[in-house]
Amino acid sequence: MICPRCKAAMIELKRTFHKQRKWVCPDCGRIRFQKVRPPVPRRPTR
């Protein structure tokens, strides 16, 4: 992910926070969260 403030590459932290990925900018320290979507359940075919 790219930092919207300084356009640097953000670093993803290893664990999830409230079912979200946490990205931190190494230059300006800005934090962004990315939603982690669960897999879509498929209906069984007949």
N, CA, C and O atoms as a GROMACS GRO file, in nm:
protein
  184
    1MET      N    1   0.085  -0.117   0.000
    1MET     CA    2   0.000   0.000   0.000
    1MET      C    3   0.090   0.124   0.000
    1MET      O    4   0.199   0.123   0.057
    2ILE      N    5   0.043   0.229  -0.064
    2ILE     CA    6   0.117   0.354  -0.075
    2ILE      C    7   0.058   0.457   0.021
    2ILE      O    8  -0.064   0.470   0.032
    3CYS      N    9   0.144   0.530   0.089
    3CYS     CA   10   0.099   0.634   0.183
    3CYS      C   11   0.038   0.750   0.105
    3CYS      O   12   0.101   0.802   0.013
    4PRO      N   13  -0.086   0.791   0.140
    4PRO     CA   14  -0.148   0.902   0.067
    4PRO      C   15  -0.083   1.037   0.096
    4PRO      O   16  -0.097   1.130   0.017
    5ARG      N   17  -0.012   1.048   0.208
    5ARG     CA   18   0.048   1.176   0.245
    5ARG      C   19   0.183   1.198   0.177
    5ARG      O   20   0.205   1.301   0.113
    6CYS      N   21   0.276   1.099   0.189
    6CYS     CA   22   0.412   1.120   0.138
    6CYS      C   23   0.448   1.025   0.023
    6CYS      O   24   0.561   1.030  -0.026
    7LYS      N   25   0.356   0.941  -0.022
    7LYS     CA   26   0.373   0.851  -0.137
    7LYS      C   27   0.484   0.748  -0.119
    7LYS      O   28   0.543   0.702  -0.216
    8ALA      N   29   0.513   0.711   0.007
    8ALA     CA   30   0.613   0.608   0.035
    8ALA      C   31   0.542   0.473   0.051
    8ALA      O   32   0.421   0.468   0.076
    9ALA      N   33   0.617   0.365   0.038
    9ALA     CA   34   0.561   0.231   0.056
    9ALA      C   35   0.538   0.206   0.205
    9ALA      O   36   0.628   0.226   0.287
   10MET      N   37   0.416   0.163   0.240
   10MET     CA   38   0.381   0.138   0.379
   10MET      C   39   0.416  -0.005   0.417
   10MET      O   40   0.424  -0.093   0.331
   11ILE      N   41   0.437  -0.028   0.546
   11ILE     CA   42   0.475  -0.159   0.598
   11ILE      C   43   0.355  -0.218   0.671
   11ILE      O   44   0.291  -0.152   0.752
   12GLU      N   45   0.324  -0.345   0.640
   12GLU     CA   46   0.211  -0.412   0.706
   12GLU      C   47   0.259  -0.478   0.834
   12GLU      O   48   0.359  -0.549   0.834
   13LEU      N   49   0.187  -0.453   0.944
   13LEU     CA   50   0.219  -0.521   1.068
   13LEU      C   51   0.168  -0.665   1.063
   13LEU      O   52   0.072  -0.694   0.991
   14LYS      N   53   0.233  -0.754   1.137
   14LYS     CA   54   0.210  -0.897   1.120
   14LYS      C   55   0.073  -0.944   1.166
   14LYS      O   56   0.013  -1.029   1.100
   15ARG      N   57   0.021  -0.892   1.279
   15ARG     CA   58  -0.106  -0.944   1.327
   15ARG      C   59  -0.222  -0.854   1.286
   15ARG      O   60  -0.201  -0.738   1.249
   16THR      N   61  -0.344  -0.907   1.292
   16THR     CA   62  -0.460  -0.830   1.253
   16THR      C   63  -0.515  -0.755   1.374
   16THR      O   64  -0.498  -0.798   1.488
   17PHE      N   65  -0.580  -0.644   1.350
   17PHE     CA   66  -0.638  -0.559   1.452
   17PHE      C   67  -0.787  -0.544   1.421
   17PHE      O   68  -0.824  -0.477   1.325
   18HIS      N   69  -0.873  -0.607   1.502
   18HIS     CA   70  -1.018  -0.601   1.482
   18HIS      C   71  -1.056  -0.642   1.340
   18HIS      O   72  -1.133  -0.574   1.272
   19LYS      N   73  -1.000  -0.754   1.295
   19LYS     CA   74  -1.025  -0.810   1.162
   19LYS      C   75  -0.985  -0.713   1.051
   19LYS      O   76  -1.049  -0.708   0.946
   20GLN      N   77  -0.878  -0.636   1.074
   20GLN     CA   78  -0.826  -0.545   0.974
   20GLN      C   79  -0.675  -0.557   0.969
   20GLN      O   80  -0.611  -0.591   1.069
   21ARG      N   81  -0.619  -0.528   0.852
   21ARG     CA   82  -0.473  -0.522   0.839
   21ARG      C   83  -0.428  -0.380   0.873
   21ARG      O   84  -0.493  -0.283   0.835
   22LYS      N   85  -0.317  -0.370   0.946
   22LYS     CA   86  -0.268  -0.239   0.987
   22LYS      C   87  -0.143  -0.207   0.906
   22LYS      O   88  -0.046  -0.283   0.907
   23TRP      N   89  -0.144  -0.093   0.837
   23TRP     CA   90  -0.032  -0.047   0.756
   23TRP      C   91   0.024   0.079   0.819
   23TRP      O   92  -0.051   0.169   0.856
   24VAL      N   93   0.158   0.087   0.832
   24VAL     CA   94   0.225   0.201   0.893
   24VAL      C   95   0.327   0.256   0.793
   24VAL      O   96   0.403   0.180   0.733
   25CYS      N   97   0.327   0.388   0.776
   25CYS     CA   98   0.425   0.452   0.689
   25CYS      C   99   0.555   0.471   0.766
   25CYS      O  100   0.553   0.529   0.875
   26PRO      N  101   0.669   0.424   0.714
   26PRO     CA  102   0.795   0.440   0.785
   26PRO      C  103   0.846   0.584   0.785
   26PRO      O  104   0.927   0.620   0.871
   27ASP      N  105   0.801   0.667   0.691
   27ASP     CA  106   0.851   0.805   0.682
   27ASP      C  107   0.774   0.901   0.773
   27ASP      O  108   0.833   0.969   0.857
   28CYS      N  109   0.641   0.906   0.756
   28CYS     CA  110   0.563   1.006   0.830
   28CYS      C  111   0.486   0.946   0.948
   28CYS      O  112   0.433   1.020   1.031
   29GLY      N  113   0.478   0.813   0.958
   29GLY     CA  114   0.413   0.749   1.071
   29GLY      C  115   0.262   0.738   1.059
   29GLY      O  116   0.195   0.702   1.156
   30ARG      N  117   0.208   0.768   0.942
   30ARG     CA  118   0.063   0.758   0.922
   30ARG      C  119   0.018   0.612   0.927
   30ARG      O  120   0.090   0.523   0.881
   31ILE      N  121  -0.100   0.588   0.983
   31ILE     CA  122  -0.154   0.452   0.998
   31ILE      C  123  -0.281   0.440   0.915
   31ILE      O  124  -0.366   0.528   0.918
   32ARG      N  125  -0.292   0.328   0.841
   32ARG     CA  126  -0.415   0.301   0.766
   32ARG      C  127  -0.459   0.159   0.796
   32ARG      O  128  -0.376   0.071   0.821
   33PHE      N  129  -0.589   0.136   0.794
   33PHE     CA  130  -0.644   0.003   0.814
   33PHE      C  131  -0.709  -0.045   0.686
   33PHE      O  132  -0.772   0.033   0.614
   34GLN      N  133  -0.692  -0.174   0.657
   34GLN     CA  134  -0.751  -0.235   0.538
   34GLN      C  135  -0.841  -0.348   0.586
   34GLN      O  136  -0.797  -0.435   0.662
   35LYS      N  137  -0.966  -0.346   0.541
   35LYS     CA  138  -1.060  -0.449   0.584
   35LYS      C  139  -1.019  -0.584   0.527
   35LYS      O  140  -0.979  -0.595   0.411
   36VAL      N  141  -1.031  -0.688   0.610
   36VAL     CA  142  -1.006  -0.825   0.566
   36VAL      C  143  -1.142  -0.889   0.548
   36VAL      O  144  -1.214  -0.912   0.645
   37ARG      N  145  -1.176  -0.918   0.424
   37ARG     CA  146  -1.307  -0.974   0.396
   37ARG      C  147  -1.304  -1.126   0.412
   37ARG      O  148  -1.212  -1.191   0.364
   38PRO      N  149  -1.405  -1.183   0.479
   38PRO     CA  150  -1.411  -1.329   0.488
   38PRO      C  151  -1.447  -1.388   0.352
   38PRO      O  152  -1.505  -1.318   0.269
   39PRO      N  153  -1.414  -1.514   0.327
   39PRO     CA  154  -1.449  -1.574   0.198
   39PRO      C  155  -1.601  -1.583   0.182
   39PRO      O  156  -1.675  -1.605   0.277
   40VAL      N  157  -1.644  -1.565   0.059
   40VAL     CA  158  -1.787  -1.565   0.028
   40VAL      C  159  -1.837  -1.709   0.034
   40VAL      O  160  -1.781  -1.795  -0.035
   41PRO      N  161  -1.941  -1.739   0.114
   41PRO     CA  162  -1.992  -1.876   0.117
   41PRO      C  163  -2.061  -1.911  -0.014
   41PRO      O  164  -2.142  -1.833  -0.066
   42ARG      N  165  -2.030  -2.026  -0.066
   42ARG     CA  166  -2.088  -2.072  -0.192
   42ARG      C  167  -2.207  -2.163  -0.163
   42ARG      O  168  -2.203  -2.245  -0.072
   43ARG      N  169  -2.312  -2.147  -0.243
   43ARG     CA  170  -2.427  -2.236  -0.228
   43ARG      C  171  -2.395  -2.371  -0.292
   43ARG      O  172  -2.334  -2.376  -0.398
   44PRO      N  173  -2.436  -2.478  -0.228
   44PRO     CA  174  -2.409  -2.609  -0.288
   44PRO      C  175  -2.491  -2.629  -0.416
   44PRO      O  176  -2.607  -2.588  -0.424
   45THR      N  177  -2.430  -2.691  -0.513
   45THR     CA  178  -2.500  -2.720  -0.638
   45THR      C  179  -2.578  -2.850  -0.623
   45THR      O  180  -2.541  -2.937  -0.545
   46ARG      N  181  -2.684  -2.860  -0.697
   46ARG     CA  182  -2.769  -2.979  -0.686
   46ARG      C  183  -2.721  -3.092  -0.771
   46ARG      O  184  -2.782  -3.199  -0.772
   0.00000   0.00000   0.00000
